[in-house]
Amino acid sequence: MRYVLAFLILLGGCGASESFNPQRWRDANLDTRERANMVGSLIKAHRLDGMDRASVVALLGEPTPTDKWDGSEMIYVLGPDGSMFPIDNEWLIIELDQQGRVSGYQVRPD
């Protein structure tokens, strides 16, 4: 039983965290978790709330073309979800208000 507990503790600590780098974000291999590993740092280092669309694009590049989350204008794929057998992706969804400024954002799996 203690081996199972040790394995679960190790598994829980496997989530990587990297400093946000705009160039690495834009050049990231979307089949990896490179962006997912940077998203926490992105949110801490850059105040997205209130940014206009052009500023977000300057920072992150153009949004990922997708038909998911109809009605959300700015969506960025973060890469495969963090599960042991990833079959879905994680996404950064950025909502804009009527003035075209960030009113909220969230990280979600599909």
C-alpha positions as CSV (number, residue, x, y, z in Angstrom):
1,M,0.0,0.0,0.0
2,R,2.8,2.5,0.8
3,Y,4.3,1.9,-2.7
4,V,1.0,2.9,-4.2
5,L,0.9,6.0,-2.1
6,A,4.5,6.9,-3.0
7,F,3.6,6.4,-6.7
8,L,0.6,8.7,-6.4
9,I,2.7,11.4,-4.7
10,L,5.3,11.2,-7.4
11,L,2.7,11.3,-10.1
12,G,1.1,14.3,-8.6
13,G,4.4,16.2,-8.6
14,C,5.1,15.6,-12.3
15,G,3.4,18.8,-13.5
16,A,6.1,21.0,-15.0
17,S,6.1,24.8,-14.7
18,E,8.1,27.0,-16.9
19,S,8.6,30.8,-17.1
20,F,6.5,32.4,-19.8
21,N,8.5,33.4,-22.9
22,P,6.4,35.0,-25.7
23,Q,8.7,33.7,-28.5
24,R,8.7,30.1,-27.2
25,W,4.9,30.4,-26.7
26,R,4.4,31.4,-30.4
27,D,6.9,28.7,-31.6
28,A,5.7,25.9,-29.3
29,N,5.1,22.4,-30.7
30,L,1.4,22.1,-30.1
31,D,1.7,18.3,-29.8
32,T,3.6,18.9,-26.5
33,R,2.7,20.6,-23.2
34,E,5.1,23.4,-23.7
35,R,2.4,26.1,-23.6
36,A,0.5,24.3,-20.8
37,N,3.7,24.4,-18.8
38,M,4.0,28.2,-19.3
39,V,0.3,29.2,-18.8
40,G,0.6,29.6,-15.1
41,S,3.6,31.9,-15.4
42,L,1.8,33.8,-18.2
43,I,-1.2,34.5,-16.0
44,K,1.0,35.6,-13.1
45,A,3.5,37.7,-15.1
46,H,1.0,39.5,-17.5
47,R,-2.2,41.1,-16.4
48,L,-4.5,39.9,-19.2
49,D,-7.6,41.6,-17.7
50,G,-8.3,44.8,-19.6
51,M,-5.8,44.2,-22.4
52,D,-7.1,44.9,-25.8
53,R,-7.2,42.2,-28.5
54,A,-4.2,43.7,-30.4
55,S,-2.1,43.6,-27.2
56,V,-3.0,39.9,-26.6
57,V,-2.1,39.0,-30.2
58,A,1.2,40.9,-29.8
59,L,1.9,38.8,-26.7
60,L,0.6,35.4,-27.7
61,G,0.2,35.4,-31.5
62,E,-3.0,34.8,-33.4
63,P,-5.5,32.5,-31.6
64,T,-5.7,28.9,-32.6
65,P,-8.3,28.3,-35.3
66,T,-11.0,26.0,-33.8
67,D,-14.7,25.4,-33.9
68,K,-14.8,24.7,-30.1
69,W,-16.5,27.1,-27.7
70,D,-18.6,28.9,-30.2
71,G,-18.9,32.5,-29.2
72,S,-15.4,32.8,-27.7
73,E,-13.2,34.9,-29.9
74,M,-9.7,34.2,-28.6
75,I,-8.8,30.5,-28.0
76,Y,-5.3,29.1,-27.7
77,V,-4.5,25.4,-27.6
78,L,-2.1,24.6,-24.7
79,G,-1.4,21.0,-25.9
80,P,-2.5,17.6,-24.7
81,D,-4.2,17.4,-21.3
82,G,-2.1,16.4,-18.4
83,S,-3.6,12.9,-17.9
84,M,-1.6,9.7,-18.1
85,F,-3.3,8.8,-21.4
86,P,-4.0,12.2,-23.0
87,I,-6.8,12.1,-25.6
88,D,-8.0,15.7,-25.2
89,N,-6.3,19.1,-25.3
90,E,-6.2,21.9,-22.8
91,W,-7.1,25.4,-24.0
92,L,-6.7,29.0,-22.8
93,I,-10.0,30.7,-23.5
94,I,-10.0,34.5,-23.4
95,E,-13.3,36.4,-23.4
96,L,-13.5,40.0,-24.7
97,D,-16.0,42.6,-23.7
98,Q,-17.9,44.8,-26.1
99,Q,-15.0,47.2,-26.2
100,G,-12.6,44.4,-27.3
101,R,-10.8,44.2,-24.0
102,V,-10.2,41.0,-22.0
103,S,-13.0,40.5,-19.5
104,G,-12.0,37.1,-18.3
105,Y,-10.0,33.9,-19.2
106,Q,-9.9,30.3,-18.2
107,V,-7.9,27.1,-18.8
108,R,-10.2,24.2,-19.8
109,P,-9.9,20.7,-21.3
110,D,-12.0,19.9,-24.2
